[in-house]
Amino acid sequence: MSNTVKVGVIGAGFIGPAHIEASRRTFLAEVVSLADVNEEAARQKADQCAVKKYYGDYRDLLQDEEVE
């Protein structure tokens, strides 16, 4: 059993990556996906932040069964 919660972050602008970094520093959450209204921005930021999945619609992130 893992002690981390698998989370998704919505927003690839300034605050999204800040939340990704904060989540990693707590060691309590693993960011597994990122969503942004601009799918290309989501892809680029996911690559940059080493997040394995990205979406162009937050509703797809909410349907991701890996996100707890």
Residue, then its C-alpha position, 0 to 999 in steps of 0.5 A: m500500500s502506497n502512502t501517496v495519493k495520486v492526483g491531477v492538476i488543472g491548469a498549466g499556467f503559473i499556479g499549476p506547476a507551482h502546485i506540482e512542485a508543492s505536491r512533490r515536496t510534501f511526499l504525500a502526493e504523486v502528480v499523475s496528470l495535468a489538464d489545461v484548456n490548451e492541450e498543447a500547453a498541457r503537453q508541454k508543461a507535462d513534459q517539462c514537469a515529468v507528468k506522464k499524462y495530459y489532457g486538453d479538457y479537465r473533464d477527461l482528467l476527472q475521468d482518469e481512473e488513476v487520479e484518486 
